[in-house]
């Protein structure tokens, strides 16, 4: 082996080591966010508030805001402290393109197509194979007792923005340089599992893969934030919830027609994107194999990521029973 080959081999091993460490620390940060933000704080904060102000014990309006407060005002800052020690390792391979209005609308329609298509498949699986539903529906949201405007603010504005920071921007800054394909798969899976129920986990994974691709192509989280907000506004947490709650037949008809048209446009947009990607496959070069992480399994087979996945999958299975 020549001196040059020794340098390349040693450099590759060092990059693999740093890549494994980076994914592990990101995984640990996600475990902290999951456990503290979604399991501990939603129980702890209401009990503290009730102890201090007994008169608000029956106020159902506080449930969702307290959950989001625990996630984004307590768990998220701690997660930032955990991942802060990682140096930035962004991908420098893909061109950073700007998206026009028509492209954003096409991406929005395609996102809805992804979500609806996967929900349809999940519904068939739950009905004919599992025999039980572990999926939260728009009707569950409407009938939860929480005012729709609370879901509108929390689920259509706060959550999409914060989730894009946690699952798209931070991993992009810290690990996309170890391979953009690996970045897309890792963040898509962890983002999906965060939703903690079968149907949402699967369609959120599909959306996570697509949003991560948009992040990779643009290098700008504002586009994925916008797409995420637009998509949630169209669903049960947003306009859909108001229409379902109103029980207005005309509004329901208009809403249904709109969603059907949106899905059709999304299907066409997806076909066009697929054809273009095949034609332009050579325009985006693969990362230099000497400069990216080659040991891809270690991005998932590390304590942080494995613990996160086990907790999420365990909770999803529990929800069926």
C-alpha positions in Angstrom: 0.0 0.0 0.0 1.4 3.4 -1.0 1.6 6.4 1.3 -1.2 8.0 -0.6 -3.5 5.0 -0.1 -2.6 4.9 3.6 -3.6 8.6 3.9 -7.0 7.9 2.1 -7.7 4.8 4.3 -6.9 6.5 7.5 -8.8 9.6 6.5 -11.8 7.4 5.7 -11.7 5.7 9.0 -11.5 9.0 10.8 -14.5 10.4 8.9 -16.5 7.2 9.7 -15.6 7.6 13.4 -16.7 11.2 13.4 -19.9 10.4 11.4 -20.9 7.6 13.9 -20.3 9.9 16.8 -22.3 12.7 15.2 -25.3 10.4 14.5 -25.1 9.0 18.0 -25.1 12.4 19.7 -28.0 13.5 17.4 -29.9 10.4 18.5 -29.2 11.1 22.1 -30.6 14.6 21.6 -33.7 13.1 20.0 -34.1 10.7 22.9 -34.0 13.5 25.4 -36.5 15.5 23.4 -38.8 12.5 23.1 -38.7 11.4 26.8 -38.7 14.8 28.5 -40.8 16.7 26.0 -43.4 14.1 25.1 -43.6 11.8 28.2 -42.4 13.7 31.3 -43.3 17.3 30.8 -46.9 16.7 29.7 -47.5 15.0 33.1 -45.3 17.2 35.2 -46.4 20.7 34.0 -50.2 20.2 34.5 -49.6 18.8 38.0 -47.4 21.8 38.9 -49.9 24.2 37.5 -52.8 22.6 39.3 -50.9 22.6 42.6 -50.2 26.3 42.2 -53.6 27.3 40.8 -56.3 24.7 41.8 -59.0 26.7 40.2 -57.8 25.8 36.7 -57.8 22.0 37.2 -60.8 21.5 34.9 -59.5 23.8 32.1 -59.3 21.5 29.1 -57.9 24.4 27.0 -54.5 24.1 28.7 -53.6 20.5 27.7 -52.2 21.1 24.3 -50.4 24.4 25.2 -48.7 22.8 28.2 -47.6 19.9 26.0 -46.0 22.2 23.5 -44.5 24.4 26.3 -42.8 21.3 27.7 -41.5 20.2 24.3 -40.3 23.5 22.9 -39.5 25.6 26.0 -37.9 22.9 28.1 -36.9 19.8 26.1 -35.8 21.6 23.0 -33.2 24.0 24.7 -31.7 21.0 26.4 -31.5 19.1 23.1 -29.6 22.1 21.7 -27.1 21.9 24.5 -26.6 18.2 23.7 -25.9 18.7 20.0 -24.1 22.0 20.4 -20.8 20.1 20.9 -21.0 18.8 17.4 -19.2 20.8 14.7 -21.1 21.7 11.6 -20.6 19.2 8.8 -22.8 20.4 5.9 -23.0 18.9 2.4 -21.2 21.1 -0.1 -22.1 18.9 -3.1 -25.7 19.7 -4.1 -26.5 23.1 -5.8 -28.5 25.4 -3.5 -31.5 26.3 -5.7 -34.3 28.8 -5.0 -37.9 27.7 -5.4 -40.5 29.6 -7.3 -44.2 30.0 -6.3 -45.4 27.3 -8.8 -42.7 24.9 -7.6 -43.7 25.4 -4.0 -47.4 24.8 -4.9 -46.4 21.6 -6.8 -44.4 20.4 -3.8 -47.3 21.2 -1.5 -49.7 19.2 -3.7 -47.2 16.3 -3.9 -46.8 16.4 -0.1 -50.6 16.0 0.3 -50.5 13.1 -2.2 -47.8 11.4 -0.2 -49.8 11.8 3.0 -53.2 10.7 1.6 -51.7 7.8 -0.3 -50.0 6.4 2.7 -53.1 7.0 5.0 -55.2 5.0 2.5 -52.8 2.1 2.6 -52.6 2.2 6.4 -56.4 2.3 6.7 -56.6 -0.9 4.6 -53.9 -2.6 6.7 -55.6 -1.6 10.0 -59.0 -2.7 8.8 -58.3 -6.0 7.0 -55.0 -7.2 8.7 -54.6 -5.7 12.1 -58.2 -5.3 13.0 -57.6 -2.3 15.1 -56.7 1.3 14.6 -53.8 3.0 16.3 -54.0 6.1 14.1 -55.2 9.5 15.2 -57.8 10.9 12.8 -59.2 14.4 12.1 -62.4 13.4 13.9 -60.3 12.4 17.0 -58.8 16.0 16.9 -62.2 17.6 16.5 -63.8 15.5 19.3 -60.9 15.9 21.7 -62.5 18.8 23.6 -59.7 21.3 22.8 -60.8 24.4 20.9 -59.8 24.2 17.2 -58.0 27.5 17.3 -55.5 26.0 19.8 -54.7 23.2 17.3 -54.5 25.9 14.6 -51.8 27.8 16.4 -50.0 24.8 18.0 -50.3 22.2 15.2 -50.2 24.4 12.1 -47.6 27.1 13.1 -45.5 26.2 16.1 -45.1 22.4 15.6 -44.2 22.6 11.8 -41.6 25.3 12.4 -40.0 23.6 15.4 -40.1 20.1 13.8 -38.3 21.4 10.7 -35.6 23.0 12.9 -35.2 19.7 14.9 -35.4 17.1 12.1 -34.3 19.0 9.0 -32.1 22.0 9.9 -30.0 20.6 12.8 -29.2 17.3 11.1 -28.5 19.1 7.8 -26.0 21.3 9.6 -24.4 18.5 11.6 -24.4 15.3 9.4 -25.4 16.0 5.8 -21.7 16.2 4.9 -21.4 12.5 5.7 -23.7 11.7 2.8 -27.0 13.4 1.8 -28.8 10.2 1.1 -28.0 8.9 4.6 -29.2 12.3 6.0 -32.5 12.0 4.1 -33.2 8.4 5.3 -32.1 9.0 9.0 -34.1 12.2 9.5 -37.1 10.8 7.7 -37.3 7.7 9.9 -36.8 9.6 13.2 -39.3 12.3 12.2 -41.9 9.7 11.4 -41.5 7.7 14.6 -41.8 10.9 16.6 -45.6 10.9 15.9 -46.0 7.8 18.0 -48.9 6.2 16.2 -49.0 3.7 13.4 -50.6 5.7 10.6 -49.0 9.1 11.3 -45.6 7.5 11.8 -45.7 6.0 8.3 -47.0 9.0 6.4 -44.7 11.3 8.4 -41.8 9.2 7.3 -42.8 9.6 3.7 -43.1 13.4 4.2 -39.9 13.4 6.1 -38.0 11.8 3.2 -39.4 14.4 0.8 -38.9 17.4 3.1 -35.3 16.3 3.7 -34.7 16.1 0.0 -36.1 19.6 -0.4 -33.8 20.7 2.4 -30.8 19.1 0.7 -31.7 20.6 -2.7 -32.2 24.1 -1.4 -30.1 24.3 1.7 -32.8 26.6 3.2 -35.2 25.4 5.9 -37.7 28.1 5.1 -39.1 26.0 2.2 -39.7 22.9 4.3 -41.2 25.1 7.0 -43.6 26.6 4.5 -44.6 23.3 3.0 -45.1 21.8 6.5 -47.3 24.7 7.6 -49.4 24.6 4.4 -49.9 20.8 4.7 -51.0 21.0 8.3 -53.4 23.9 7.5 -55.1 21.6 5.0 -55.6 18.8 7.5 -57.6 18.2 10.7 -55.4 20.4 12.8 -56.3 23.4 10.5 -59.1 24.3 8.1 -60.3 20.7 7.9 -61.0 20.6 11.6 -63.1 23.8 11.4 -65.1 22.4 8.5 -65.6 19.0 10.1 -66.7 20.7 13.3 -69.1 23.0 11.5 -71.0 20.0 10.0 -71.9 22.2 7.1 -72.6 20.0 4.1 -71.7 22.6 1.4 -68.4 23.4 3.2 -67.6 19.7 3.4 -68.4 19.3 -0.3 -66.1 22.2 -1.3 -63.4 21.0 1.0 -63.6 17.4 -0.4 -63.4 18.6 -4.0 -60.4 20.8 -3.1 -58.6 17.9 -1.5 -59.4 15.6 -4.5 -58.1 18.2 -6.9 -55.0 18.7 -4.7 -54.3 15.0 -4.7 -54.6 14.8 -8.5 -52.2 17.8 -8.9 -49.9 16.1 -6.5 -49.9 12.8 -8.5 -49.1 14.8 -11.7 -46.4 16.7 -9.9 -44.9 13.5 -8.6 -44.7 12.0 -12.1 -43.1 15.1 -13.5 -40.6 15.2 -10.7 -39.7 11.6 -11.2 -39.2 12.0 -15.0 -37.1 15.1 -14.4 -35.0 13.4 -11.8 -34.3 10.5 -14.2 -33.2 12.9 -16.9 -31.1 15.1 -14.7 -29.6 12.3 -12.6 -26.1 13.1 -13.7 -26.4 16.8 -12.8 -26.1 16.2 -9.1 -22.9 14.4 -8.5 -22.5 11.9 -5.7 -20.3 12.9 -2.8 -16.6 12.0 -3.1 -16.4 8.5 -1.5 -13.1 9.5 0.2 -14.8 12.4 2.0 -18.1 10.9 3.2 -19.2 8.3 5.7 -19.1 4.9 4.1 -20.2 2.8 7.1 -23.9 3.7 6.7 -25.2 1.1 9.2 -23.5 2.9 12.0 -25.8 5.9 11.5 -28.6 3.7 12.9 -26.7 1.1 14.9 -25.6 3.5 17.6 -27.0 3.8 21.2 -28.7 7.1 20.6 -30.6 6.2 17.5 -31.4 2.7 18.6 -32.9 3.8 22.0 -35.0 6.4 20.2 -36.4 3.9 17.7 -37.1 1.3 20.4 -39.0 3.7 22.6 -41.1 5.0 19.7 -41.9 1.6 18.2 -42.7 0.2 21.6 -45.1 3.0 22.3 -46.7 2.6 18.8 -47.3 -1.1 19.5 -48.7 -0.2 23.0 -51.2 2.1 21.4 -52.9 -0.8 19.6 -53.7 -2.4 22.9 
